[in-house]
Amino acid sequence: MNILNDAQVSNLLDYEGTEDALVSAFGDLGRSQAQAMVRSRVDCGPVKLSAMGAIWLRHQIAAVKCYPTIEGRFAFALNLFDLHRNELVAVLPGTEITRFRTAAMARLAARAACQGVPEIACIFGFGTIGRSIGAALDGALPMQELHIVDPAVDAQLLASMQPAFKCRLKIASVDSVERSGLVITATRSKTPVFNGKRLAPGTTVIAMGTSLPNGSELDETTLCRAARVVVEWKPQSISEAGEVVLGLKCGALSPDRLVDLPELLTGRANWRESSSDIVVFKSVGIGLADLAAAWLACARHKAAARRETV
Ligand SMILES: NC(=O)c1ccc[n+]([C@@H]2O[C@H](COP(=O)([O-])OP(=O)(O)OC[C@H]3O[C@@H](n4cnc5c(N)ncnc54)[C@H](O)[C@@H]3O)[C@@H](O)[C@H]2O)c1
């Protein structure tokens, strides 16, 4: 059995390869060749305990990720099983798996939903996840400017990050929404971070923040204006994504505009009908995405070990 640490996982993964693994896994979910286990959560005082998992027949693997959350901080562990032998083959700590699969998911959505390359993208929240999404998009969509809306990011911090980016990073205000072809949210906010009236026709909105059903980074106007609201996987998203739960409840979102990745990746739905559509992607994080990233890390680890022994 392999025990990989986060530094090893970080060296083994890249955003492009992880995105390819996600496309393959969520396509297989649409073809009944993979299955995901909806996240289960329990609360006890200040502690939440969550678990989710998946099976992926293409590679004969399964995984379960579990994690306590205390004061907004997560401690992940992921067990990977080989189904040929039906045994545990790897244990991974999960922080880097989560970071890579989340950024790669945003990359997948941005590349599929954006029309061409947006000159300007803006991102609300440039913390751990926001920065990784910025880095994942920088290589995939050669936008000229990435506008950062985050009270915790100042000019000095931004200057220290700029050398790692091809696009120009700029500190911005919520006004950037009006000029951005791609708007991303990656905050811990449970209330809307911009007014949907400000979105230009054709904008892609990618909401990566909270997975709690009573929180939403997007407002009702954004949901009303969206021609499509794309989620990773309906069985989990309709109970976890506040944008979906609250949107359906208040009528800002209708079920006919809600589609998921398995439908899109098997050609049963499309990302947009017209260039003026506003398309929203809402992510909550699915066990199958963890499994896809863990599979890639372990496959690359195994290949590297084989190379070393010859
Ligand atoms: N979709 C997924 O699969 C997935 C995976 C992991 C984490 N997440 C979620 O992503 C979110 C961000 O996680 P993180 O680890 O990067 O958090 P973080 O605390 O590292 O970063 C959050 C950043 O958002 C900024 N911020 C807060 N409110 C803001 C607002 N209203 N406008 C602009 N910026 C604001 C903060 O200053 C901070 O820099 C969390 O809600 C987390 O649960 C989602």
The ligand as an SDF file (V2000), in Angstrom:
LIG
                    3D

 44 48  0  0  0  0  0  0  0  0999 V2000
  -16.2910   23.6870   -4.9090 N   0  0  0  0  0  0  0  0  0  0  0  0
  -15.4070   22.9450   -4.3010 C   0  0  0  0  0  0  0  0  0  0  0  0
  -15.1480   21.7950   -4.6780 O   0  0  0  0  0  0  0  0  0  0  0  0
  -14.6190   23.5230   -3.1530 C   0  0  0  0  0  0  0  0  0  0  0  0
  -13.4670   22.8880   -2.6800 C   0  0  0  0  0  0  0  0  0  0  0  0
  -12.7530   23.4690   -1.6450 C   0  0  0  0  0  0  0  0  0  0  0  0
  -13.2050   24.6460   -1.0780 C   0  0  0  0  0  0  0  0  0  0  0  0
  -14.3570   25.2220   -1.5520 N   0  0  0  0  0  0  0  0  0  0  0  0
  -14.8790   26.4700   -0.9780 C   0  0  0  0  0  0  0  0  0  0  0  0
  -14.1480   27.5510   -1.5280 O   0  0  0  0  0  0  0  0  0  0  0  0
  -14.2630   28.6700   -0.6440 C   0  0  0  0  0  0  0  0  0  0  0  0
  -12.8920   29.3100   -0.4910 C   0  0  0  0  0  0  0  0  0  0  0  0
  -12.0310   28.4170    0.2110 O   0  0  0  0  0  0  0  0  0  0  0  0
  -10.5330   28.8340    0.5560 P   0  0  0  0  0  0  0  0  0  0  0  0
   -9.9210   27.6630    1.2040 O   0  0  0  0  0  0  0  0  0  0  0  0
   -9.8750   29.4370   -0.6480 O   0  0  0  0  0  0  0  0  0  0  0  0
  -10.7940   30.0020    1.6330 O   0  0  0  0  0  0  0  0  0  0  0  0
   -9.7640   31.1350    2.0560 P   0  0  0  0  0  0  0  0  0  0  0  0
  -10.2080   31.6030    3.3930 O   0  0  0  0  0  0  0  0  0  0  0  0
   -8.3620   30.6800    1.8690 O   0  0  0  0  0  0  0  0  0  0  0  0
  -10.0330   32.2920    0.9880 O   0  0  0  0  0  0  0  0  0  0  0  0
  -11.2270   32.9990    0.9070 C   0  0  0  0  0  0  0  0  0  0  0  0
  -10.8990   34.4070    0.4260 C   0  0  0  0  0  0  0  0  0  0  0  0
  -12.1360   35.0890    0.1340 O   0  0  0  0  0  0  0  0  0  0  0  0
  -12.0060   36.4380    0.5510 C   0  0  0  0  0  0  0  0  0  0  0  0
  -13.3810   36.9760    0.7170 N   0  0  0  0  0  0  0  0  0  0  0  0
  -14.2570   36.7120    1.7130 C   0  0  0  0  0  0  0  0  0  0  0  0
  -15.4270   37.3600    1.4790 N   0  0  0  0  0  0  0  0  0  0  0  0
  -15.2840   38.0290    0.3060 C   0  0  0  0  0  0  0  0  0  0  0  0
  -16.1440   38.8310   -0.4820 C   0  0  0  0  0  0  0  0  0  0  0  0
  -17.3940   39.0830   -0.1060 N   0  0  0  0  0  0  0  0  0  0  0  0
  -15.6510   39.3460   -1.6390 N   0  0  0  0  0  0  0  0  0  0  0  0
  -14.3850   39.0810   -2.0300 C   0  0  0  0  0  0  0  0  0  0  0  0
  -13.5240   38.3040   -1.3460 N   0  0  0  0  0  0  0  0  0  0  0  0
  -13.9740   37.7850   -0.1830 C   0  0  0  0  0  0  0  0  0  0  0  0
  -11.1800   36.3740    1.8210 C   0  0  0  0  0  0  0  0  0  0  0  0
  -10.5360   37.6030    2.0710 O   0  0  0  0  0  0  0  0  0  0  0  0
  -10.1810   35.2680    1.4750 C   0  0  0  0  0  0  0  0  0  0  0  0
   -8.9710   35.7670    0.9150 O   0  0  0  0  0  0  0  0  0  0  0  0
  -14.8790   28.1180    0.6340 C   0  0  0  0  0  0  0  0  0  0  0  0
  -16.2570   28.4670    0.6850 O   0  0  0  0  0  0  0  0  0  0  0  0
  -14.7190   26.6300    0.5250 C   0  0  0  0  0  0  0  0  0  0  0  0
  -15.7060   25.9040    1.2260 O   0  0  0  0  0  0  0  0  0  0  0  0
  -15.0560   24.6850   -2.5680 C   0  0  0  0  0  0  0  0  0  0  0  0
  1  2  1  0
  2  3  2  0
  2  4  1  0
  4  5  1  0
  4 44  2  0
  5  6  2  0
  6  7  1  0
  7  8  2  0
  8  9  1  0
  8 44  1  0
  9 10  1  0
  9 42  1  0
 10 11  1  0
 11 12  1  0
 11 40  1  0
 12 13  1  0
 13 14  1  0
 14 15  2  0
 14 16  1  0
 14 17  1  0
 17 18  1  0
 18 19  2  0
 18 20  1  0
 18 21  1  0
 21 22  1  0
 22 23  1  0
 23 24  1  0
 23 38  1  0
 24 25  1  0
 25 26  1  0
 25 36  1  0
 26 27  1  0
 26 35  1  0
 27 28  2  0
 28 29  1  0
 29 30  1  0
 29 35  2  0
 30 31  1  0
 30 32  2  0
 32 33  1  0
 33 34  2  0
 34 35  1  0
 36 37  1  0
 36 38  1  0
 38 39  1  0
 40 41  1  0
 40 42  1  0
 42 43  1  0
M  CHG  2   8   1  16  -1
M  END
$$$$
